[in-house]
Amino acid sequence: MRNGEPLRYVALGDSQTEGVGDGDDTAGLRGFADRLAEHLAAAHPGLLYANLAVRGRLAGQVRSGQLGPALELRPDVATVVAGVNDVLRPRFDAAEVAGELEEMFAALTGAGARVATVTFPDVGRIAPLARPLRPRVAELNARVRAAAARHGVVVAETGLAAVGADPRLWSTDRLHASPLGHARIAAALAEALALPGSDDAWRAVAAEVGWAAGFLGPWLGRRLRGTSSGDGRTAKRPQPLPLV
């Protein structure tokens, strides 16, 4: 906090940070970032919160499109959660993706923000058809931990907790967290940030053909067409506003 000003929280990322899976585009999305903002507001009344995330973004796109605006907002707290979209691409370079994340870690911590991120769960336990992606997720998590350690970024180890494979934490597409999952991610980040009232209770453990037809097929179709679910979309909360 600067000179008695309200605490500023800025969220950077892709669809998870935007809140996909927790609400809808008609009624509005909530998501873990909104929920974490509520945790922060409980400890810091008057909190100002901005969410720059846009679904479908790769880690490099998050850095190029969101880092500059985030720094201009002078955050006291920032979350950076990206990389899953990269994992899903045919060509994946864990070092390159982690490098994009590390650039954001370095810039935000260098500007005085307290930064938090997460590790990703074993996708093979959530969707068996995704088991070939396990080595990618494991390598990315290891590199995220190392990059975070170099810059004093706190890590919510949602990728290690057994609860990460609980189907109740995932929406029907098995790519995005459900409302309960978003709540658990927010609680994990609150614990990592040592917010008052936070604890490790979030760790409590709470059909392939249909999933492939309903979600994997459309996703592959977008890849073949060179389109993204985030095309034409902008950040849902581009300016820091009081949390209502």
Secondary structure as the mmCIF struct_conf table of DSSP 4:
data_model
#
loop_
_struct_conf.conf_type_id
_struct_conf.id
_struct_conf.beg_label_comp_id
_struct_conf.beg_label_asym_id
_struct_conf.beg_label_seq_id
_struct_conf.end_label_comp_id
_struct_conf.end_label_asym_id
_struct_conf.end_label_seq_id
TURN_TY1_P TURN_TY1_P1 ASN A 3 GLY A 4
HELX_LH_PP_P HELX_LH_PP_P1 GLU A 5 LEU A 7
STRN STRN1 ARG A 8 GLY A 13
BEND BEND1 ASP A 14 ASP A 14
HELX_RH_AL_P HELX_RH_AL_P1 SER A 15 GLU A 18
TURN_TY1_P TURN_TY1_P2 GLY A 19 GLY A 21
BEND BEND2 ASP A 22 ASP A 22
STRN STRN2 GLY A 23 ASP A 24
TURN_TY1_P TURN_TY1_P3 ASP A 25 ALA A 27
STRN STRN3 GLY A 28 LEU A 29
HELX_RH_AL_P HELX_RH_AL_P2 GLY A 31 ALA A 43
BEND BEND3 HIS A 44 HIS A 44
TURN_TY1_P TURN_TY1_P4 PRO A 45 GLY A 46
STRN STRN4 LEU A 48 ASN A 51
TURN_TY1_P TURN_TY1_P5 ARG A 55 GLY A 56
HELX_RH_AL_P HELX_RH_AL_P3 ALA A 59 VAL A 62
HELX_RH_PI_P HELX_RH_PI_P1 ARG A 63 LEU A 67
HELX_RH_AL_P HELX_RH_AL_P4 GLY A 68 GLU A 72
TURN_TY1_P TURN_TY1_P6 LEU A 73 LEU A 73
BEND BEND4 ASP A 76 ASP A 76
STRN STRN5 VAL A 77 VAL A 81
HELX_RH_AL_P HELX_RH_AL_P5 VAL A 84 VAL A 87
TURN_TY1_P TURN_TY1_P7 LEU A 88 LEU A 88
BEND BEND5 ARG A 89 ARG A 91
HELX_RH_AL_P HELX_RH_AL_P6 ALA A 94 GLY A 110
TURN_TY1_P TURN_TY1_P8 ALA A 111 GLY A 112
STRN STRN6 ARG A 114 VAL A 118
HELX_LH_PP_P HELX_LH_PP_P2 THR A 119 PRO A 121
HELX_RH_AL_P HELX_RH_AL_P7 VAL A 123 ILE A 126
HELX_RH_3T_P HELX_RH_3T_P1 PRO A 128 LEU A 133
HELX_RH_AL_P HELX_RH_AL_P8 ARG A 134 HIS A 151
TURN_TY1_P TURN_TY1_P9 GLY A 152 GLY A 152
STRN STRN7 VAL A 154 ALA A 156
TURN_TY1_P TURN_TY1_P10 THR A 158 LEU A 160
BEND BEND6 ALA A 161 ALA A 161
HELX_RH_3T_P HELX_RH_3T_P2 ALA A 162 ALA A 165
HELX_RH_3T_P HELX_RH_3T_P3 PRO A 167 LEU A 169
STRN STRN8 TRP A 170 TRP A 170
TURN_TY1_P TURN_TY1_P11 THR A 172 ASP A 173
BEND BEND7 ARG A 174 HIS A 176
STRN STRN9 ALA A 177 ALA A 177
HELX_RH_AL_P HELX_RH_AL_P9 PRO A 179 ALA A 192
TURN_TY1_P TURN_TY1_P12 LEU A 193 ALA A 194
TURN_TY1_P TURN_TY1_P13 PRO A 196 GLY A 197
BEND BEND8 ASP A 200 ASP A 200
HELX_RH_3T_P HELX_RH_3T_P4 ALA A 201 ARG A 203
BEND BEND9 ALA A 204 ALA A 204
HELX_RH_AL_P HELX_RH_AL_P10 GLU A 208 TRP A 211
HELX_RH_PI_P HELX_RH_PI_P2 ALA A 212 LEU A 216
HELX_RH_AL_P HELX_RH_AL_P11 GLY A 217 ARG A 225
TURN_TY1_P TURN_TY1_P14 GLY A 226 GLY A 226
TURN_TY1_P TURN_TY1_P15 SER A 229 GLY A 232
BEND BEND10 LYS A 236 LYS A 236
STRN STRN10 ARG A 237 PRO A 242
#
